[in-house]
């Protein structure tokens, strides 16, 4: 998408990209096939996340779907791993309990790890 490319180019030209994390994601994707109403339905089976900027290895790709885009063929992860990756890129310890008053608030569940393959 040329608009996203323009944003990333502008941030880089201004020296801001190394300190900025740009991400696009949603809780579901869209079906890889057109439905009977000539549209696409919600599709939680395989979806994409785009991360660019600070802490991210440019040009990296993690995971893939089958040839029809119907199922994850390699590198299936969940929201916990996505958020652990975001926190790691931003330099935030996702394994630490933060506190809201006296209540501990974990950022991710125990055992969740970031996707090291996309981290710089």
Biopython code that builds the backbone (N, CA, C, O; Angstrom):
import numpy as np
from Bio.PDB.StructureBuilder import StructureBuilder

atoms = [
    (1, "UNK", "N", (0.844, -1.176, 0.000)),
    (1, "UNK", "CA", (0.000, 0.000, 0.000)),
    (1, "UNK", "C", (0.890, 1.240, 0.000)),
    (1, "UNK", "O", (1.761, 1.391, 0.857)),
    (2, "UNK", "N", (0.663, 2.119, -0.961)),
    (2, "UNK", "CA", (1.526, 3.297, -1.108)),
    (2, "UNK", "C", (1.392, 4.290, 0.046)),
    (2, "UNK", "O", (2.339, 5.023, 0.330)),
    (3, "UNK", "N", (0.256, 4.331, 0.708)),
    (3, "UNK", "CA", (0.081, 5.249, 1.839)),
    (3, "UNK", "C", (0.954, 4.815, 3.017)),
    (3, "UNK", "O", (1.594, 5.650, 3.656)),
    (4, "UNK", "N", (0.981, 3.510, 3.306)),
    (4, "UNK", "CA", (1.829, 3.002, 4.389)),
    (4, "UNK", "C", (3.304, 3.216, 4.044)),
    (4, "UNK", "O", (4.095, 3.599, 4.905)),
    (5, "UNK", "N", (3.670, 2.972, 2.793)),
    (5, "UNK", "CA", (5.054, 3.187, 2.362)),
    (5, "UNK", "C", (5.446, 4.655, 2.527)),
    (5, "UNK", "O", (6.556, 4.955, 2.967)),
    (6, "UNK", "N", (4.543, 5.564, 2.178)),
    (6, "UNK", "CA", (4.823, 6.994, 2.326)),
    (6, "UNK", "C", (5.019, 7.359, 3.796)),
    (6, "UNK", "O", (5.911, 8.141, 4.126)),
    (7, "UNK", "N", (4.196, 6.804, 4.674)),
    (7, "UNK", "CA", (4.344, 7.063, 6.110)),
    (7, "UNK", "C", (5.701, 6.579, 6.606)),
    (7, "UNK", "O", (6.412, 7.313, 7.293)),
    (8, "UNK", "N", (6.060, 5.347, 6.259)),
    (8, "UNK", "CA", (7.338, 4.788, 6.716)),
    (8, "UNK", "C", (8.518, 5.561, 6.143)),
    (8, "UNK", "O", (9.493, 5.815, 6.849)),
    (9, "UNK", "N", (8.439, 5.941, 4.859)),
    (9, "UNK", "CA", (9.507, 6.744, 4.250)),
    (9, "UNK", "C", (9.652, 8.081, 4.965)),
    (9, "UNK", "O", (10.768, 8.515, 5.249)),
    (10, "UNK", "N", (8.532, 8.733, 5.259)),
    (10, "UNK", "CA", (8.557, 10.024, 5.941)),
    (10, "UNK", "C", (9.166, 9.899, 7.338)),
    (10, "UNK", "O", (9.999, 10.717, 7.729)),
    (11, "UNK", "N", (8.754, 8.882, 8.086)),
    (11, "UNK", "CA", (9.326, 8.672, 9.421)),
    (11, "UNK", "C", (10.827, 8.420, 9.340)),
    (11, "UNK", "O", (11.592, 8.925, 10.161)),
    (12, "UNK", "N", (11.248, 7.636, 8.347)),
    (12, "UNK", "CA", (12.674, 7.343, 8.201)),
    (12, "UNK", "C", (13.466, 8.592, 7.818)),
    (12, "UNK", "O", (14.533, 8.850, 8.375)),
    (13, "UNK", "N", (12.943, 9.367, 6.864)),
    (13, "UNK", "CA", (13.618, 10.594, 6.433)),
    (13, "UNK", "C", (13.773, 11.592, 7.578)),
    (13, "UNK", "O", (14.749, 12.340, 7.606)),
    (14, "UNK", "N", (12.854, 11.618, 8.499)),
    (14, "UNK", "CA", (12.903, 12.536, 9.637)),
    (14, "UNK", "C", (13.676, 11.964, 10.824)),
    (14, "UNK", "O", (13.817, 12.620, 11.856)),
    (15, "UNK", "N", (14.180, 10.723, 10.668)),
    (15, "UNK", "CA", (14.924, 10.090, 11.750)),
    (15, "UNK", "C", (14.044, 9.609, 12.891)),
    (15, "UNK", "O", (14.524, 9.425, 14.009)),
    (16, "UNK", "N", (12.768, 9.406, 12.620)),
    (16, "UNK", "CA", (11.823, 9.009, 13.667)),
    (16, "UNK", "C", (11.493, 7.517, 13.665)),
    (16, "UNK", "O", (10.987, 7.000, 14.661)),
    (17, "UNK", "N", (11.772, 6.818, 12.565)),
    (17, "UNK", "CA", (11.347, 5.426, 12.449)),
    (17, "UNK", "C", (12.023, 4.526, 13.467)),
    (17, "UNK", "O", (11.413, 3.573, 13.951)),
    (18, "UNK", "N", (13.276, 4.814, 13.799)),
    (18, "UNK", "CA", (13.986, 3.959, 14.761)),
    (18, "UNK", "C", (13.412, 4.060, 16.174)),
    (18, "UNK", "O", (13.705, 3.219, 17.024)),
    (19, "UNK", "N", (12.597, 5.087, 16.426)),
    (19, "UNK", "CA", (11.966, 5.248, 17.739)),
    (19, "UNK", "C", (10.443, 5.135, 17.684)),
    (19, "UNK", "O", (9.756, 5.451, 18.656)),
    (20, "UNK", "N", (9.921, 4.684, 16.549)),
    (20, "UNK", "CA", (8.479, 4.581, 16.357)),
    (20, "UNK", "C", (8.135, 3.171, 15.896)),
    (20, "UNK", "O", (8.788, 2.638, 15.000)),
    (21, "UNK", "N", (7.127, 2.568, 16.493)),
    (21, "UNK", "CA", (6.634, 1.269, 16.038)),
    (21, "UNK", "C", (5.292, 1.495, 15.354)),
    (21, "UNK", "O", (4.346, 1.993, 15.964)),
    (22, "UNK", "N", (5.225, 1.122, 14.084)),
    (22, "UNK", "CA", (3.996, 1.242, 13.307)),
    (22, "UNK", "C", (3.423, -0.162, 13.150)),
    (22, "UNK", "O", (4.110, -1.069, 12.679)),
    (23, "UNK", "N", (2.169, -0.339, 13.544)),
    (23, "UNK", "CA", (1.569, -1.665, 13.407)),
    (23, "UNK", "C", (0.153, -1.574, 12.882)),
    (23, "UNK", "O", (-0.575, -0.620, 13.155)),
    (24, "UNK", "N", (-0.216, -2.583, 12.127)),
    (24, "UNK", "CA", (-1.594, -2.742, 11.676)),
    (24, "UNK", "C", (-2.004, -4.169, 12.003)),
    (24, "UNK", "O", (-1.279, -5.118, 11.706)),
    (25, "UNK", "N", (-3.162, -4.309, 12.611)),
    (25, "UNK", "CA", (-3.669, -5.633, 12.948)),
    (25, "UNK", "C", (-5.150, -5.545, 13.262)),
    (25, "UNK", "O", (-5.690, -4.465, 13.501)),
    (26, "UNK", "N", (-5.788, -6.691, 13.257)),
    (26, "UNK", "CA", (-7.189, -6.809, 13.645)),
    (26, "UNK", "C", (-7.374, -8.174, 14.277)),
    (26, "UNK", "O", (-6.500, -9.034, 14.166)),
    (27, "UNK", "N", (-8.484, -8.378, 14.928)),
    (27, "UNK", "CA", (-8.697, -9.651, 15.604)),
    (27, "UNK", "C", (-9.117, -10.754, 14.638)),
    (27, "UNK", "O", (-9.252, -11.908, 15.044)),
    (28, "UNK", "N", (-9.323, -10.422, 13.386)),
    (28, "UNK", "CA", (-9.636, -11.420, 12.372)),
    (28, "UNK", "C", (-9.243, -10.864, 11.010)),
    (28, "UNK", "O", (-9.058, -9.658, 10.847)),
    (29, "UNK", "N", (-9.121, -11.746, 10.051)),
    (29, "UNK", "CA", (-8.874, -11.337, 8.681)),
    (29, "UNK", "C", (-10.163, -11.436, 7.881)),
    (29, "UNK", "O", (-11.261, -11.428, 8.437)),
    (30, "UNK", "N", (-10.011, -11.527, 6.598)),
    (30, "UNK", "CA", (-11.142, -11.714, 5.687)),
    (30, "UNK", "C", (-10.920, -12.998, 4.902)),
    (30, "UNK", "O", (-9.783, -13.382, 4.627)),
    (31, "UNK", "N", (-12.011, -13.654, 4.544)),
    (31, "UNK", "CA", (-11.896, -14.914, 3.819)),
    (31, "UNK", "C", (-11.107, -14.723, 2.531)),
    (31, "UNK", "O", (-11.237, -13.695, 1.867)),
    (32, "UNK", "N", (-10.283, -15.721, 2.173)),
    (32, "UNK", "CA", (-9.522, -15.615, 0.930)),
    (32, "UNK", "C", (-10.389, -15.822, -0.312)),
    (32, "UNK", "O", (-9.914, -15.632, -1.432)),
    (33, "UNK", "N", (-11.638, -16.205, -0.129)),
    (33, "UNK", "CA", (-12.540, -16.406, -1.265)),
    (33, "UNK", "C", (-13.727, -15.453, -1.157)),
    (33, "UNK", "O", (-14.086, -15.003, -0.068)),
    (34, "UNK", "N", (-14.321, -15.159, -2.297)),
    (34, "UNK", "CA", (-15.490, -14.280, -2.361)),
    (34, "UNK", "C", (-16.736, -15.091, -2.005)),
    (34, "UNK", "O", (-16.891, -16.224, -2.459)),
    (35, "UNK", "N", (-17.630, -14.507, -1.187)),
    (35, "UNK", "CA", (-18.857, -15.213, -0.806)),
    (35, "UNK", "C", (-19.958, -14.994, -1.846)),
    (35, "UNK", "O", (-19.738, -14.335, -2.862)),
    (36, "UNK", "N", (-21.134, -15.547, -1.587)),
    (36, "UNK", "CA", (-22.256, -15.459, -2.514)),
    (36, "UNK", "C", (-22.771, -14.052, -2.741)),
    (36, "UNK", "O", (-23.446, -13.802, -3.739)),
    (37, "UNK", "N", (-22.470, -13.126, -1.842)),
    (37, "UNK", "CA", (-22.892, -11.729, -1.995)),
    (37, "UNK", "C", (-21.792, -10.871, -2.595)),
    (37, "UNK", "O", (-21.853, -9.643, -2.543)),
    (38, "UNK", "N", (-20.776, -11.531, -3.171)),
    (38, "UNK", "CA", (-19.628, -10.863, -3.801)),
    (38, "UNK", "C", (-18.804, -10.055, -2.802)),
    (38, "UNK", "O", (-18.237, -9.018, -3.146)),
    (39, "UNK", "N", (-18.746, -10.535, -1.578)),
    (39, "UNK", "CA", (-17.931, -9.898, -0.545)),
    (39, "UNK", "C", (-17.086, -10.928, 0.167)),
    (39, "UNK", "O", (-16.970, -12.070, -0.279)),
    (40, "UNK", "N", (-16.504, -10.525, 1.262)),
    (40, "UNK", "CA", (-15.680, -11.427, 2.067)),
    (40, "UNK", "C", (-16.209, -11.433, 3.498)),
    (40, "UNK", "O", (-16.685, -10.414, 3.999)),
    (41, "UNK", "N", (-16.122, -12.582, 4.142)),
    (41, "UNK", "CA", (-16.609, -12.738, 5.505)),
    (41, "UNK", "C", (-15.467, -12.605, 6.508)),
    (41, "UNK", "O", (-14.296, -12.596, 6.130)),
    (42, "UNK", "N", (-15.820, -12.501, 7.794)),
    (42, "UNK", "CA", (-14.811, -12.548, 8.860)),
    (42, "UNK", "C", (-14.102, -13.886, 8.787)),
    (42, "UNK", "O", (-14.707, -14.902, 8.447)),
    (43, "UNK", "N", (-12.807, -13.884, 9.111)),
    (43, "UNK", "CA", (-12.015, -15.105, 8.968)),
    (43, "UNK", "C", (-10.934, -15.116, 10.033)),
    (43, "UNK", "O", (-9.887, -14.490, 9.868)),
    (44, "UNK", "N", (-11.184, -15.824, 11.124)),
    (44, "UNK", "CA", (-10.231, -15.869, 12.226)),
    (44, "UNK", "C", (-9.200, -16.971, 12.111)),
    (44, "UNK", "O", (-8.343, -17.102, 12.985)),
    (45, "UNK", "N", (-9.259, -17.765, 11.057)),
    (45, "UNK", "CA", (-8.357, -18.908, 10.917)),
    (45, "UNK", "C", (-6.933, -18.492, 10.580)),
    (45, "UNK", "O", (-5.981, -19.052, 11.124)),
    (46, "UNK", "N", (-6.776, -17.528, 9.701)),
    (46, "UNK", "CA", (-5.441, -17.054, 9.302)),
    (46, "UNK", "C", (-5.533, -15.557, 9.047)),
    (46, "UNK", "O", (-6.304, -15.117, 8.195)),
    (47, "UNK", "N", (-4.756, -14.779, 9.777)),
    (47, "UNK", "CA", (-4.796, -13.328, 9.632)),
    (47, "UNK", "C", (-3.383, -12.766, 9.699)),
    (47, "UNK", "O", (-2.446, -13.472, 10.070)),
    (48, "UNK", "N", (-3.234, -11.519, 9.346)),
    (48, "UNK", "CA", (-1.911, -10.905, 9.221)),
    (48, "UNK", "C", (-1.724, -9.763, 10.203)),
    (48, "UNK", "O", (-2.681, -9.122, 10.637)),
    (49, "UNK", "N", (-0.470, -9.529, 10.539)),
    (49, "UNK", "CA", (-0.054, -8.394, 11.355)),
    (49, "UNK", "C", (1.126, -7.761, 10.639)),
    (49, "UNK", "O", (1.998, -8.471, 10.138)),
    (50, "UNK", "N", (1.166, -6.457, 10.586)),
    (50, "UNK", "CA", (2.294, -5.747, 9.997)),
    (50, "UNK", "C", (2.969, -4.921, 11.089)),
    (50, "UNK", "O", (2.320, -4.117, 11.756)),
    (51, "UNK", "N", (4.278, -5.123, 11.269)),
    (51, "UNK", "CA", (5.074, -4.362, 12.234)),
    (51, "UNK", "C", (6.236, -3.717, 11.499)),
    (51, "UNK", "O", (6.921, -4.386, 10.726)),
    (52, "UNK", "N", (6.468, -2.446, 11.722)),
    (52, "UNK", "CA", (7.576, -1.730, 11.093)),
    (52, "UNK", "C", (8.152, -0.738, 12.084)),
    (52, "UNK", "O", (7.442, -0.193, 12.929)),
    (53, "UNK", "N", (9.448, -0.515, 11.967)),
    (53, "UNK", "CA", (10.077, 0.514, 12.780)),
    (53, "UNK", "C", (10.917, -0.037, 13.901)),
    (53, "UNK", "O", (11.595, -1.052, 13.742)),
    (54, "UNK", "N", (10.873, 0.637, 15.050)),
    (54, "UNK", "CA", (11.787, 0.339, 16.149)),
    (54, "UNK", "C", (11.695, -1.109, 16.599)),
    (54, "UNK", "O", (10.610, -1.647, 16.823)),
    (55, "UNK", "N", (12.853, -1.718, 16.722)),
    (55, "UNK", "CA", (12.933, -3.072, 17.240)),
    (55, "UNK", "C", (12.541, -4.170, 16.280)),
    (55, "UNK", "O", (12.575, -5.343, 16.651)),
    (56, "UNK", "N", (12.163, -3.828, 15.042)),
    (56, "UNK", "CA", (11.709, -4.817, 14.066)),
    (56, "UNK", "C", (12.734, -4.939, 12.937)),
    (56, "UNK", "O", (13.250, -3.939, 12.438)),
    (57, "UNK", "N", (13.017, -6.174, 12.548)),
    (57, "UNK", "CA", (13.924, -6.462, 11.445)),
    (57, "UNK", "C", (13.174, -6.196, 10.141)),
    (57, "UNK", "O", (12.237, -6.919, 9.801)),
    (58, "UNK", "N", (13.586, -5.160, 9.414)),
    (58, "UNK", "CA", (12.916, -4.793, 8.170)),
    (58, "UNK", "C", (12.907, -5.925, 7.153)),
    (58, "UNK", "O", (13.902, -6.633, 6.994)),
    (59, "UNK", "N", (11.787, -6.091, 6.470)),
    (59, "UNK", "CA", (11.662, -7.094, 5.425)),
    (59, "UNK", "C", (11.433, -8.507, 5.912)),
    (59, "UNK", "O", (11.359, -9.431, 5.102)),
    (60, "UNK", "N", (11.319, -8.695, 7.207)),
    (60, "UNK", "CA", (11.148, -10.054, 7.729)),
    (60, "UNK", "C", (9.690, -10.500, 7.599)),
    (60, "UNK", "O", (8.758, -9.698, 7.646)),
    (61, "UNK", "N", (9.538, -11.806, 7.435)),
    (61, "UNK", "CA", (8.217, -12.424, 7.344)),
    (61, "UNK", "C", (8.231, -13.638, 8.250)),
    (61, "UNK", "O", (9.218, -14.373, 8.293)),
    (62, "UNK", "N", (7.149, -13.851, 8.971)),
    (62, "UNK", "CA", (7.046, -15.022, 9.844)),
    (62, "UNK", "C", (5.752, -15.753, 9.544)),
    (62, "UNK", "O", (4.684, -15.142, 9.498)),
    (63, "UNK", "N", (5.841, -17.042, 9.344)),
    (63, "UNK", "CA", (4.671, -17.879, 9.112)),
    (63, "UNK", "C", (4.191, -17.830, 7.679)),
    (63, "UNK", "O", (4.579, -16.960, 6.900)),
    (64, "UNK", "N", (3.331, -18.792, 7.345)),
    (64, "UNK", "CA", (2.701, -18.791, 6.029)),
    (64, "UNK", "C", (1.448, -19.652, 6.062)),
    (64, "UNK", "O", (1.277, -20.513, 6.925)),
    (65, "UNK", "N", (0.585, -19.392, 5.100)),
    (65, "UNK", "CA", (-0.637, -20.175, 4.968)),
    (65, "UNK", "C", (-0.454, -21.232, 3.888)),
    (65, "UNK", "O", (0.554, -21.253, 3.181)),
    (66, "UNK", "N", (-1.447, -22.107, 3.776)),
    (66, "UNK", "CA", (-1.436, -23.066, 2.672)),
    (66, "UNK", "C", (-1.653, -22.300, 1.370)),
    (66, "UNK", "O", (-1.869, -21.088, 1.390)),
    (67, "UNK", "N", (-1.596, -23.000, 0.243)),
    (67, "UNK", "CA", (-1.655, -22.320, -1.056)),
    (67, "UNK", "C", (-2.964, -21.565, -1.286)),
    (67, "UNK", "O", (-3.004, -20.631, -2.088)),
    (68, "UNK", "N", (-4.029, -21.957, -0.596)),
    (68, "UNK", "CA", (-5.317, -21.282, -0.754)),
    (68, "UNK", "C", (-5.571, -20.205, 0.296)),
    (68, "UNK", "O", (-6.600, -19.531, 0.250)),
    (69, "UNK", "N", (-4.652, -20.037, 1.238)),
    (69, "UNK", "CA", (-4.837, -19.052, 2.294)),
    (69, "UNK", "C", (-5.894, -19.440, 3.311)),
    (69, "UNK", "O", (-6.382, -18.586, 4.050)),
    (70, "UNK", "N", (-6.255, -20.714, 3.361)),
    (70, "UNK", "CA", (-7.330, -21.173, 4.241)),
    (70, "UNK", "C", (-6.863, -21.516, 5.653)),
    (70, "UNK", "O", (-7.609, -21.315, 6.612)),
    (71, "UNK", "N", (-5.637, -22.032, 5.795)),
    (71, "UNK", "CA", (-5.134, -22.444, 7.107)),
    (71, "UNK", "C", (-3.667, -22.059, 7.252)),
    (71, "UNK", "O", (-2.960, -21.862, 6.264)),
    (72, "UNK", "N", (-3.229, -21.957, 8.492)),
    (72, "UNK", "CA", (-1.823, -21.663, 8.763)),
    (72, "UNK", "C", (-1.019, -22.930, 8.503)),
    (72, "UNK", "O", (-1.308, -23.983, 9.071)),
    (73, "UNK", "N", (-0.009, -22.825, 7.641)),
    (73, "UNK", "CA", (0.838, -23.971, 7.306)),
    (73, "UNK", "C", (2.097, -24.001, 8.160)),
    (73, "UNK", "O", (2.598, -25.075, 8.493)),
    (74, "UNK", "N", (2.614, -22.818, 8.519)),
    (74, "UNK", "CA", (3.831, -22.717, 9.336)),
    (74, "UNK", "C", (3.747, -21.492, 10.230)),
    (74, "UNK", "O", (3.217, -20.454, 9.832)),
    (75, "UNK", "N", (4.276, -21.621, 11.443)),
    (75, "UNK", "CA", (4.440, -20.469, 12.326)),
    (75, "UNK", "C", (3.175, -19.940, 12.966)),
    (75, "UNK", "O", (3.043, -18.733, 13.164)),
    (76, "UNK", "N", (2.243, -20.819, 13.294)),
    (76, "UNK", "CA", (1.013, -20.345, 13.931)),
    (76, "UNK", "C", (1.314, -19.768, 15.314)),
    (76, "UNK", "O", (1.981, -20.401, 16.132)),
    (77, "UNK", "N", (0.816, -18.567, 15.561)),
    (77, "UNK", "CA", (0.960, -17.915, 16.864)),
    (77, "UNK", "C", (-0.385, -17.320, 17.256)),
    (77, "UNK", "O", (-1.304, -17.251, 16.440)),
    (78, "UNK", "N", (-0.494, -16.896, 18.497)),
    (78, "UNK", "CA", (-1.710, -16.261, 18.982)),
    (78, "UNK", "C", (-1.463, -14.812, 19.366)),
    (78, "UNK", "O", (-0.364, -14.286, 19.189)),
    (79, "UNK", "N", (-2.488, -14.184, 19.887)),
    (79, "UNK", "CA", (-2.402, -12.776, 20.278)),
    (79, "UNK", "C", (-1.326, -12.548, 21.330)),
    (79, "UNK", "O", (-0.667, -11.508, 21.313)),
    (80, "UNK", "N", (-1.131, -13.492, 22.245)),
    (80, "UNK", "CA", (-0.102, -13.337, 23.274)),
    (80, "UNK", "C", (1.277, -13.162, 22.682)),
    (80, "UNK", "O", (2.038, -12.300, 23.122)),
    (81, "UNK", "N", (1.610, -13.972, 21.684)),
    (81, "UNK", "CA", (2.921, -13.856, 21.030)),
    (81, "UNK", "C", (3.036, -12.548, 20.252)),
    (81, "UNK", "O", (4.101, -11.932, 20.222)),
    (82, "UNK", "N", (1.944, -12.128, 19.627)),
    (82, "UNK", "CA", (1.961, -10.848, 18.907)),
    (82, "UNK", "C", (2.264, -9.716, 19.883)),
    (82, "UNK", "O", (3.132, -8.883, 19.620)),
    (83, "UNK", "N", (1.555, -9.683, 21.004)),
    (83, "UNK", "CA", (1.771, -8.596, 21.957)),
    (83, "UNK", "C", (3.124, -8.700, 22.653)),
    (83, "UNK", "O", (3.734, -7.674, 22.952)),
    (84, "UNK", "N", (3.604, -9.903, 22.917)),
    (84, "UNK", "CA", (4.951, -10.053, 23.487)),
    (84, "UNK", "C", (5.989, -9.497, 22.520)),
    (84, "UNK", "O", (6.973, -8.893, 22.949)),
    (85, "UNK", "N", (5.780, -9.695, 21.222)),
    (85, "UNK", "CA", (6.689, -9.171, 20.197)),
    (85, "UNK", "C", (6.646, -7.647, 20.174)),
    (85, "UNK", "O", (7.687, -6.997, 20.082)),
    (86, "UNK", "N", (5.457, -7.082, 20.255)),
    (86, "UNK", "CA", (5.308, -5.622, 20.292)),
    (86, "UNK", "C", (6.012, -5.053, 21.521)),
    (86, "UNK", "O", (6.773, -4.091, 21.411)),
    (87, "UNK", "N", (5.763, -5.640, 22.684)),
    (87, "UNK", "CA", (6.409, -5.156, 23.910)),
    (87, "UNK", "C", (7.925, -5.250, 23.808)),
    (87, "UNK", "O", (8.629, -4.312, 24.183)),
    (88, "UNK", "N", (8.437, -6.374, 23.302)),
    (88, "UNK", "CA", (9.887, -6.554, 23.163)),
    (88, "UNK", "C", (10.474, -5.489, 22.242)),
    (88, "UNK", "O", (11.513, -4.906, 22.549)),
    (89, "UNK", "N", (9.813, -5.234, 21.115)),
    (89, "UNK", "CA", (10.289, -4.218, 20.172)),
    (89, "UNK", "C", (10.345, -2.840, 20.823)),
    (89, "UNK", "O", (11.219, -2.034, 20.506)),
    (90, "UNK", "N", (9.416, -2.574, 21.726)),
    (90, "UNK", "CA", (9.363, -1.278, 22.415)),
    (90, "UNK", "C", (10.238, -1.222, 23.662)),
    (90, "UNK", "O", (10.320, -0.186, 24.322)),
    (91, "UNK", "N", (10.895, -2.342, 23.985)),
    (91, "UNK", "CA", (11.755, -2.373, 25.165)),
    (91, "UNK", "C", (10.996, -2.537, 26.468)),
    (91, "UNK", "O", (11.507, -2.185, 27.531)),
    (92, "UNK", "N", (9.790, -3.065, 26.401)),
    (92, "UNK", "CA", (8.964, -3.283, 27.590)),
    (92, "UNK", "C", (9.047, -4.756, 27.977)),
    (92, "UNK", "O", (8.876, -5.630, 27.128)),
    (93, "UNK", "N", (9.305, -5.032, 29.240)),
    (93, "UNK", "CA", (9.404, -6.407, 29.722)),
    (93, "UNK", "C", (8.002, -7.005, 29.841)),
    (93, "UNK", "O", (7.255, -6.671, 30.761)),
    (94, "UNK", "N", (7.652, -7.882, 28.913)),
    (94, "UNK", "CA", (6.305, -8.454, 28.902)),
    (94, "UNK", "C", (6.112, -9.513, 29.986)),
    (94, "UNK", "O", (4.979, -9.915, 30.251)),
    (95, "UNK", "N", (7.189, -9.971, 30.615)),
    (95, "UNK", "CA", (7.084, -10.994, 31.658)),
    (95, "UNK", "C", (6.952, -10.395, 33.059)),
    (95, "UNK", "O", (6.663, -11.104, 34.024)),
    (96, "UNK", "N", (7.163, -9.101, 33.156)),
    (96, "UNK", "CA", (7.075, -8.421, 34.446)),
    (96, "UNK", "C", (5.614, -8.126, 34.779)),
    (96, "UNK", "O", (4.829, -7.778, 33.897)),
    (97, "UNK", "N", (5.260, -8.265, 36.042)),
    (97, "UNK", "CA", (3.936, -7.835, 36.490)),
    (97, "UNK", "C", (3.992, -6.340, 36.785)),
    (97, "UNK", "O", (4.812, -5.890, 37.585)),
    (98, "UNK", "N", (3.134, -5.587, 36.149)),
    (98, "UNK", "CA", (2.993, -4.170, 36.443)),
    (98, "UNK", "C", (1.863, -4.063, 37.461)),
    (98, "UNK", "O", (1.079, -5.000, 37.617)),
    (99, "UNK", "N", (1.774, -2.958, 38.136)),
    (99, "UNK", "CA", (0.788, -2.851, 39.213)),
    (99, "UNK", "C", (-0.168, -1.694, 38.972)),
    (99, "UNK", "O", (0.232, -0.582, 38.627)),
    (100, "UNK", "N", (-1.423, -1.991, 39.164)),
    (100, "UNK", "CA", (-2.475, -0.996, 39.137)),
    (100, "UNK", "C", (-2.946, -0.899, 40.580)),
    (100, "UNK", "O", (-3.777, -1.688, 41.029)),
    (101, "UNK", "N", (-2.408, 0.071, 41.294)),
    (101, "UNK", "CA", (-2.606, 0.100, 42.736)),
    (101, "UNK", "C", (-1.850, -1.073, 43.332)),
    (101, "UNK", "O", (-0.658, -1.238, 43.072)),
    (102, "UNK", "N", (-2.520, -1.884, 44.122)),
    (102, "UNK", "CA", (-1.873, -3.053, 44.732)),
    (102, "UNK", "C", (-2.057, -4.315, 43.890)),
    (102, "UNK", "O", (-1.547, -5.378, 44.243)),
    (103, "UNK", "N", (-2.775, -4.200, 42.795)),
    (103, "UNK", "CA", (-3.097, -5.372, 41.976)),
    (103, "UNK", "C", (-2.048, -5.595, 40.892)),
    (103, "UNK", "O", (-1.786, -4.685, 40.105)),
    (104, "UNK", "N", (-1.434, -6.790, 40.829)),
    (104, "UNK", "CA", (-0.491, -7.068, 39.747)),
    (104, "UNK", "C", (-1.235, -7.271, 38.423)),
    (104, "UNK", "O", (-2.272, -7.933, 38.371)),
    (105, "UNK", "N", (-0.688, -6.692, 37.368)),
    (105, "UNK", "CA", (-1.298, -6.793, 36.042)),
    (105, "UNK", "C", (-0.251, -7.339, 35.075)),
    (105, "UNK", "O", (0.626, -6.594, 34.638)),
    (106, "UNK", "N", (-0.327, -8.628, 34.732)),
    (106, "UNK", "CA", (0.616, -9.175, 33.761)),
    (106, "UNK", "C", (0.257, -8.697, 32.351)),
    (106, "UNK", "O", (-0.917, -8.518, 32.029)),
    (107, "UNK", "N", (1.273, -8.493, 31.520)),
    (107, "UNK", "CA", (1.022, -8.084, 30.140)),
    (107, "UNK", "C", (0.716, -9.279, 29.247)),
    (107, "UNK", "O", (-0.076, -9.174, 28.310)),
    (108, "UNK", "N", (1.345, -10.414, 29.540)),
    (108, "UNK", "CA", (1.087, -11.645, 28.788)),
    (108, "UNK", "C", (1.015, -12.804, 29.776)),
    (108, "UNK", "O", (1.455, -12.684, 30.919)),
    (109, "UNK", "N", (0.471, -13.901, 29.338)),
    (109, "UNK", "CA", (0.404, -15.096, 30.179)),
    (109, "UNK", "C", (1.789, -15.708, 30.342)),
    (109, "UNK", "O", (2.646, -15.528, 29.476)),
    (110, "UNK", "N", (2.023, -16.426, 31.432)),
    (110, "UNK", "CA", (3.322, -17.081, 31.638)),
    (110, "UNK", "C", (3.654, -18.022, 30.474)),
    (110, "UNK", "O", (2.783, -18.710, 29.942)),
    (111, "UNK", "N", (4.922, -18.031, 30.097)),
    (111, "UNK", "CA", (5.384, -18.918, 29.033)),
    (111, "UNK", "C", (5.271, -18.359, 27.629)),
    (111, "UNK", "O", (5.796, -18.953, 26.687)),
    (112, "UNK", "N", (4.600, -17.236, 27.468)),
    (112, "UNK", "CA", (4.461, -16.623, 26.142)),
    (112, "UNK", "C", (5.785, -15.984, 25.755)),
    (112, "UNK", "O", (6.426, -15.321, 26.570)),
    (113, "UNK", "N", (6.191, -16.187, 24.508)),
    (113, "UNK", "CA", (7.459, -15.638, 24.018)),
    (113, "UNK", "C", (7.221, -14.784, 22.772)),
    (113, "UNK", "O", (6.315, -15.063, 21.987)),
    (114, "UNK", "N", (8.038, -13.744, 22.595)),
    (114, "UNK", "CA", (7.933, -12.952, 21.369)),
    (114, "UNK", "C", (8.440, -13.748, 20.167)),
    (114, "UNK", "O", (9.134, -14.752, 20.326)),
    (115, "UNK", "N", (8.094, -13.300, 18.987)),
    (115, "UNK", "CA", (8.554, -13.923, 17.749)),
    (115, "UNK", "C", (9.934, -13.352, 17.434)),
    (115, "UNK", "O", (10.054, -12.281, 16.840)),
    (116, "UNK", "N", (10.966, -14.077, 17.837)),
    (116, "UNK", "CA", (12.351, -13.602, 17.711)),
    (116, "UNK", "C", (12.750, -13.372, 16.260)),
    (116, "UNK", "O", (13.594, -12.520, 15.982)),
    (117, "UNK", "N", (12.162, -14.110, 15.338)),
    (117, "UNK", "CA", (12.536, -14.014, 13.921)),
    (117, "UNK", "C", (12.266, -12.647, 13.306)),
    (117, "UNK", "O", (12.868, -12.311, 12.286)),
    (118, "UNK", "N", (11.386, -11.855, 13.892)),
    (118, "UNK", "CA", (11.087, -10.538, 13.321)),
    (118, "UNK", "C", (11.703, -9.396, 14.127)),
    (118, "UNK", "O", (11.598, -8.233, 13.736)),
    (119, "UNK", "N", (12.337, -9.720, 15.236)),
    (119, "UNK", "CA", (12.938, -8.681, 16.078)),
    (119, "UNK", "C", (14.345, -8.339, 15.607)),
    (119, "UNK", "O", (15.110, -9.215, 15.205)),
    (120, "UNK", "N", (14.673, -7.054, 15.662)),
    (120, "UNK", "CA", (16.006, -6.594, 15.246)),
    (120, "UNK", "C", (17.042, -6.994, 16.277)),
    (120, "UNK", "O", (18.225, -6.699, 16.110)),
]
sb = StructureBuilder()
sb.init_structure("model")
sb.init_model(0)
sb.init_chain("A")
sb.init_seg("    ")
for serial, (resi, resn, name, xyz) in enumerate(atoms, 1):
    if name == "N":
        sb.init_residue(resn, " ", resi, " ")
    sb.init_atom(name, np.array(xyz, "f"), 0.0, 1.0, " ", f" {name:<3s}", serial, name[0])
structure = sb.get_structure()
